[in-house]
């Protein structure tokens, strides 16, 4: 599917401008999703480690 065809398939839930809708291939989207998941796991790990560091050992 080329860009002009995909432009007409913008989901109704897309909150941003139509020009910002830039779908890519499914493998590329999966790579992006994996990177976002990894970043969130890292963020949660850092938050957990920060909480444990602030808690005194009793």
N, CA, C and O atoms as CSV, one atom per row, in Angstrom:
chain,resi,resn,atom,element,x,y,z
A,1,UNK,N,N,0.856,-1.171,0.000
A,1,UNK,CA,C,0.000,0.000,0.000
A,1,UNK,C,C,0.901,1.233,0.000
A,1,UNK,O,O,1.797,1.352,0.836
A,2,UNK,N,N,0.668,2.129,-0.917
A,2,UNK,CA,C,1.493,3.333,-0.948
A,2,UNK,C,C,0.896,4.416,-0.047
A,2,UNK,O,O,-0.199,4.256,0.492
A,3,UNK,N,N,1.621,5.502,0.105
A,3,UNK,CA,C,1.221,6.554,1.046
A,3,UNK,C,C,-0.103,7.185,0.675
A,3,UNK,O,O,-0.903,7.489,1.560
A,4,UNK,N,N,-0.360,7.393,-0.609
A,4,UNK,CA,C,-1.618,8.026,-0.998
A,4,UNK,C,C,-2.816,7.132,-0.691
A,4,UNK,O,O,-3.888,7.634,-0.353
A,5,UNK,N,N,-2.646,5.807,-0.804
A,5,UNK,CA,C,-3.738,4.896,-0.464
A,5,UNK,C,C,-3.949,4.852,1.045
A,5,UNK,O,O,-5.089,4.856,1.509
A,6,UNK,N,N,-2.883,4.809,1.800
A,6,UNK,CA,C,-3.007,4.714,3.247
A,6,UNK,C,C,-3.543,6.003,3.852
A,6,UNK,O,O,-4.125,5.983,4.937
A,7,UNK,N,N,-3.356,7.119,3.164
A,7,UNK,CA,C,-3.858,8.403,3.657
A,7,UNK,C,C,-5.371,8.355,3.840
A,7,UNK,O,O,-5.910,9.003,4.736
A,8,UNK,N,N,-6.054,7.594,2.999
A,8,UNK,CA,C,-7.517,7.501,3.066
A,8,UNK,C,C,-7.989,6.520,4.133
A,8,UNK,O,O,-9.188,6.428,4.397
A,9,UNK,N,N,-7.078,5.795,4.741
A,9,UNK,CA,C,-7.440,4.801,5.746
A,9,UNK,C,C,-7.105,5.260,7.163
A,9,UNK,O,O,-6.850,4.432,8.038
A,10,UNK,N,N,-7.104,6.558,7.392
A,10,UNK,CA,C,-6.785,7.088,8.713
A,10,UNK,C,C,-7.883,6.670,9.693
A,10,UNK,O,O,-9.063,6.906,9.435
A,11,UNK,N,N,-7.505,6.055,10.809
A,11,UNK,CA,C,-8.522,5.638,11.790
A,11,UNK,C,C,-9.274,6.830,12.371
A,11,UNK,O,O,-8.716,7.915,12.535
A,12,UNK,N,N,-10.539,6.611,12.677
A,12,UNK,CA,C,-11.348,7.676,13.266
A,12,UNK,C,C,-10.823,8.094,14.636
A,12,UNK,O,O,-11.028,9.233,15.056
A,13,UNK,N,N,-10.148,7.185,15.334
A,13,UNK,CA,C,-9.619,7.493,16.662
A,13,UNK,C,C,-8.320,8.299,16.600
A,13,UNK,O,O,-7.803,8.702,17.642
A,14,UNK,N,N,-7.782,8.541,15.402
A,14,UNK,CA,C,-6.536,9.295,15.260
A,14,UNK,C,C,-6.811,10.745,15.639
A,14,UNK,O,O,-7.583,11.430,14.968
A,15,UNK,N,N,-6.178,11.216,16.718
A,15,UNK,CA,C,-6.464,12.539,17.278
A,15,UNK,C,C,-5.670,13.664,16.634
A,15,UNK,O,O,-5.978,14.836,16.848
A,16,UNK,N,N,-4.665,13.330,15.859
A,16,UNK,CA,C,-3.773,14.338,15.307
A,16,UNK,C,C,-4.143,14.645,13.869
A,16,UNK,O,O,-5.112,14.094,13.348
A,17,UNK,N,N,-3.386,15.513,13.224
A,17,UNK,CA,C,-3.700,15.889,11.851
A,17,UNK,C,C,-3.500,14.703,10.914
A,17,UNK,O,O,-2.722,13.790,11.191
A,18,UNK,N,N,-4.206,14.744,9.822
A,18,UNK,CA,C,-4.096,13.673,8.833
A,18,UNK,C,C,-2.681,13.591,8.263
A,18,UNK,O,O,-2.228,12.508,7.893
A,19,UNK,N,N,-1.989,14.707,8.190
A,19,UNK,CA,C,-0.627,14.714,7.651
A,19,UNK,C,C,0.349,13.980,8.564
A,19,UNK,O,O,1.409,13.546,8.113
A,20,UNK,N,N,0.003,13.836,9.844
A,20,UNK,CA,C,0.900,13.133,10.754
A,20,UNK,C,C,0.674,11.620,10.725
A,20,UNK,O,O,1.395,10.880,11.394
A,21,UNK,N,N,-0.307,11.153,9.967
A,21,UNK,CA,C,-0.562,9.719,9.821
A,21,UNK,C,C,0.415,9.174,8.782
A,21,UNK,O,O,0.272,9.438,7.588
A,22,UNK,N,N,1.405,8.413,9.241
A,22,UNK,CA,C,2.433,7.881,8.355
A,22,UNK,C,C,2.627,6.394,8.641
A,22,UNK,O,O,3.621,6.008,9.256
A,23,UNK,N,N,1.698,5.568,8.206
A,23,UNK,CA,C,1.848,4.136,8.461
A,23,UNK,C,C,3.060,3.577,7.722
A,23,UNK,O,O,3.425,4.053,6.647
A,24,UNK,N,N,3.667,2.575,8.310
A,24,UNK,CA,C,4.823,1.908,7.721
A,24,UNK,C,C,4.496,0.428,7.578
A,24,UNK,O,O,3.354,0.014,7.780
A,25,UNK,N,N,5.463,-0.336,7.242
A,25,UNK,CA,C,5.235,-1.774,7.084
A,25,UNK,C,C,5.005,-2.407,8.456
A,25,UNK,O,O,5.404,-1.856,9.482
A,26,UNK,N,N,4.366,-3.556,8.457
A,26,UNK,CA,C,4.082,-4.233,9.720
A,26,UNK,C,C,5.355,-4.578,10.487
A,26,UNK,O,O,5.390,-4.376,11.701
A,27,UNK,N,N,6.405,-5.088,9.839
A,27,UNK,CA,C,7.633,-5.356,10.602
A,27,UNK,C,C,8.207,-4.091,11.243
A,27,UNK,O,O,8.671,-4.133,12.382
A,28,UNK,N,N,8.179,-2.980,10.528
A,28,UNK,CA,C,8.691,-1.716,11.077
A,28,UNK,C,C,7.850,-1.285,12.284
A,28,UNK,O,O,8.398,-0.833,13.289
A,29,UNK,N,N,6.543,-1.421,12.192
A,29,UNK,CA,C,5.674,-1.066,13.309
A,29,UNK,C,C,5.933,-1.962,14.522
A,29,UNK,O,O,5.883,-1.494,15.660
A,30,UNK,N,N,6.210,-3.250,14.283
A,30,UNK,CA,C,6.503,-4.161,15.388
A,30,UNK,C,C,7.826,-3.809,16.063
A,30,UNK,O,O,7.946,-3.915,17.284
A,31,UNK,N,N,8.811,-3.393,15.284
A,31,UNK,CA,C,10.090,-2.957,15.856
A,31,UNK,C,C,9.864,-1.732,16.746
A,31,UNK,O,O,10.393,-1.660,17.855
A,32,UNK,N,N,9.085,-0.782,16.260
A,32,UNK,CA,C,8.784,0.417,17.057
A,32,UNK,C,C,8.042,0.045,18.332
A,32,UNK,O,O,8.352,0.565,19.404
A,33,UNK,N,N,7.062,-0.854,18.226
A,33,UNK,CA,C,6.298,-1.269,19.399
A,33,UNK,C,C,7.206,-1.943,20.421
A,33,UNK,O,O,7.091,-1.690,21.620
A,34,UNK,N,N,8.104,-2.798,19.951
A,34,UNK,CA,C,9.041,-3.463,20.852
A,34,UNK,C,C,9.940,-2.463,21.563
A,34,UNK,O,O,10.201,-2.599,22.758
A,35,UNK,N,N,10.412,-1.462,20.835
A,35,UNK,CA,C,11.263,-0.445,21.439
A,35,UNK,C,C,10.500,0.349,22.491
A,35,UNK,O,O,11.054,0.673,23.542
A,36,UNK,N,N,9.245,0.663,22.223
A,36,UNK,CA,C,8.434,1.398,23.203
A,36,UNK,C,C,8.169,0.548,24.445
A,36,UNK,O,O,8.182,1.068,25.560
A,37,UNK,N,N,7.932,-0.735,24.266
A,37,UNK,CA,C,7.715,-1.635,25.407
A,37,UNK,C,C,8.978,-1.720,26.252
A,37,UNK,O,O,8.914,-1.635,27.479
A,38,UNK,N,N,10.122,-1.886,25.605
A,38,UNK,CA,C,11.387,-1.955,26.330
A,38,UNK,C,C,11.658,-0.667,27.096
A,38,UNK,O,O,12.117,-0.710,28.237
A,39,UNK,N,N,11.383,0.466,26.485
A,39,UNK,CA,C,11.582,1.746,27.156
A,39,UNK,C,C,10.681,1.867,28.388
A,39,UNK,O,O,11.107,2.389,29.418
A,40,UNK,N,N,9.458,1.394,28.286
A,40,UNK,CA,C,8.543,1.460,29.428
A,40,UNK,C,C,8.993,0.527,30.547
A,40,UNK,O,O,8.914,0.892,31.720
A,41,UNK,N,N,9.462,-0.669,30.202
A,41,UNK,CA,C,9.967,-1.601,31.216
A,41,UNK,C,C,11.173,-0.984,31.925
A,41,UNK,O,O,11.280,-1.065,33.149
A,42,UNK,N,N,12.075,-0.374,31.170
A,42,UNK,CA,C,13.235,0.288,31.771
A,42,UNK,C,C,12.802,1.418,32.707
A,42,UNK,O,O,13.360,1.583,33.791
A,43,UNK,N,N,11.799,2.196,32.276
A,43,UNK,CA,C,11.305,3.300,33.106
A,43,UNK,C,C,10.727,2.765,34.415
A,43,UNK,O,O,10.979,3.319,35.485
A,44,UNK,N,N,9.957,1.693,34.322
A,44,UNK,CA,C,9.375,1.102,35.529
A,44,UNK,C,C,10.455,0.533,36.446
A,44,UNK,O,O,10.360,0.661,37.666
A,45,UNK,N,N,11.476,-0.093,35.870
A,45,UNK,CA,C,12.588,-0.611,36.669
A,45,UNK,C,C,13.304,0.512,37.403
A,45,UNK,O,O,13.615,0.381,38.587
A,46,UNK,N,N,13.568,1.611,36.713
A,46,UNK,CA,C,14.236,2.746,37.364
A,46,UNK,C,C,13.380,3.326,38.481
A,46,UNK,O,O,13.898,3.685,39.539
A,47,UNK,N,N,12.073,3.419,38.253
A,47,UNK,CA,C,11.181,3.946,39.281
A,47,UNK,C,C,11.167,3.023,40.496
A,47,UNK,O,O,11.156,3.497,41.632
A,48,UNK,N,N,11.166,1.717,40.269
A,48,UNK,CA,C,11.177,0.747,41.370
A,48,UNK,C,C,12.490,0.837,42.141
A,48,UNK,O,O,12.486,0.841,43.372
A,49,UNK,N,N,13.602,0.910,41.432
A,49,UNK,CA,C,14.906,1.015,42.085
A,49,UNK,C,C,15.019,2.302,42.886
A,49,UNK,O,O,15.611,2.310,43.966
A,50,UNK,N,N,14.462,3.384,42.373
A,50,UNK,CA,C,14.496,4.666,43.070
A,50,UNK,C,C,13.675,4.580,44.356
A,50,UNK,O,O,14.083,5.112,45.388
A,51,UNK,N,N,12.528,3.917,44.298
A,51,UNK,CA,C,11.678,3.765,45.471
A,51,UNK,C,C,12.380,2.935,46.541
A,51,UNK,O,O,12.322,3.268,47.725
A,52,UNK,N,N,13.043,1.855,46.128
A,52,UNK,CA,C,13.751,1.003,47.086
A,52,UNK,C,C,14.945,1.734,47.692
A,52,UNK,O,O,15.270,1.514,48.859
A,53,UNK,N,N,15.594,2.586,46.933
A,53,UNK,CA,C,16.756,3.322,47.440
A,53,UNK,C,C,16.328,4.363,48.481
A,53,UNK,O,O,17.089,4.685,49.394
A,54,UNK,N,N,15.116,4.881,48.337
A,54,UNK,CA,C,14.623,5.909,49.258
A,54,UNK,C,C,14.069,5.302,50.536
A,54,UNK,O,O,13.952,6.000,51.543
A,55,UNK,N,N,13.727,4.026,50.520
A,55,UNK,CA,C,13.150,3.354,51.691
A,55,UNK,C,C,14.285,2.885,52.613
A,55,UNK,O,O,15.147,2.117,52.186
A,56,UNK,N,N,14.291,3.338,53.862
A,56,UNK,CA,C,15.360,2.889,54.771
A,56,UNK,C,C,15.177,1.423,55.146
A,56,UNK,O,O,14.051,0.941,55.267
A,57,UNK,N,N,16.272,0.733,55.325
A,57,UNK,CA,C,16.212,-0.669,55.755
A,57,UNK,C,C,15.976,-0.698,57.252
A,57,UNK,O,O,16.768,-0.166,58.030
A,58,UNK,N,N,14.905,-1.311,57.639
A,58,UNK,CA,C,14.564,-1.384,59.063
A,58,UNK,C,C,14.738,-2.776,59.569
A,58,UNK,O,O,14.500,-3.038,60.748
